[in-house]
Amino acid sequence: MRAAERDNQIVLSLPPAELLRISAVLTESLALSRTEFFIRTGCSKPNVEELVRLLEDVAEGKAQEFELDVPAGVEADENTRRPRR
C-alpha cells in the first residue's frame, strides 16, 4: 500500500487483494450492534457498511471509483436507548 498527501487529502494506492483484506477487517467490526459500534468507533454503522460494499466493488472491478462521506455518527441516532445530553 502507498499513502500520499495531495491537496490536503490522503490518497491510498493498493492492489485489489490488499483492499479486500482491509475490507474484511472492517467487516469483522460490523458484527457489533449499531450502538456498540458507535460507542467503540464514533462512526455510524450504516455508513461503514456502505463503505465496505463500495471498497469491495472497486476491488472486484464492479466500479472504477467512488466518493462517499463517512461523517462521525450522531449519538442521538446511533445510541437511541441512552444518548448523552
C-alpha positions in Angstrom: 0.0 0.0 0.0 1.1 3.5 -0.7 -0.3 6.6 1.0 0.4 10.2 0.0 -1.0 13.6 0.8 -2.2 15.6 -2.1 -4.2 18.9 -1.8 -4.9 18.3 1.9 -6.3 14.8 1.1 -4.8 11.3 1.8 -4.6 9.2 -1.4 -4.2 5.5 -1.0 -2.9 3.2 -3.7 -3.1 -0.5 -3.2 -3.8 -3.7 -5.2 -7.3 -5.2 -5.2 -6.2 -8.2 -2.9 -5.0 -5.8 -0.3 -8.1 -3.7 -0.5 -10.2 -6.9 0.0 -8.2 -7.7 3.2 -8.7 -4.2 4.6 -12.4 -4.6 3.8 -12.5 -7.9 5.6 -11.1 -6.2 8.7 -13.8 -3.6 8.6 -16.4 -6.2 8.1 -15.3 -8.0 11.3 -16.1 -4.9 13.3 -19.6 -4.7 11.8 -20.6 -7.8 13.9 -21.2 -5.4 16.7 -24.6 -3.9 17.3 -25.2 -0.4 15.9 -24.9 1.1 19.4 -21.8 -0.8 20.4 -20.2 0.1 17.0 -20.8 3.8 17.6 -19.5 3.6 21.2 -16.3 1.9 20.1 -15.6 3.8 16.9 -17.6 7.1 16.9 -18.9 6.1 13.4 -22.3 5.2 12.1 -22.5 1.5 11.3 -24.7 2.0 8.2 -22.1 4.5 6.8 -19.3 2.0 7.3 -21.4 -0.9 5.8 -21.8 1.2 2.7 -18.0 2.0 2.6 -17.2 -1.8 2.8 -19.6 -2.5 0.0 -18.1 0.2 -2.2 -14.5 -0.9 -1.4 -15.4 -4.5 -2.4 -17.0 -3.3 -5.6 -13.8 -1.4 -6.6 -11.6 -4.4 -5.6 -13.7 -6.8 -7.7 -13.8 -4.5 -10.7 -17.5 -3.7 -10.4 -16.7 0.1 -10.0 -13.8 2.3 -11.0 -14.1 4.9 -8.3 -16.5 6.3 -5.8 -17.0 9.2 -3.4 -18.6 8.7 0.0 -18.9 10.9 3.1 -18.1 9.0 6.3 -19.0 11.6 8.9 -18.9 11.0 12.6 -22.0 9.3 14.0 -24.6 11.3 15.8 -25.2 9.8 19.3 -28.9 10.5 19.3 -29.3 8.5 16.1 -26.8 5.7 16.9 -27.4 5.2 20.6 -31.1 5.7 20.9 -31.5 4.0 24.2 -29.1 6.1 26.2 -27.9 9.2 24.3 -25.7 11.5 26.4 -27.0 15.1 26.5 
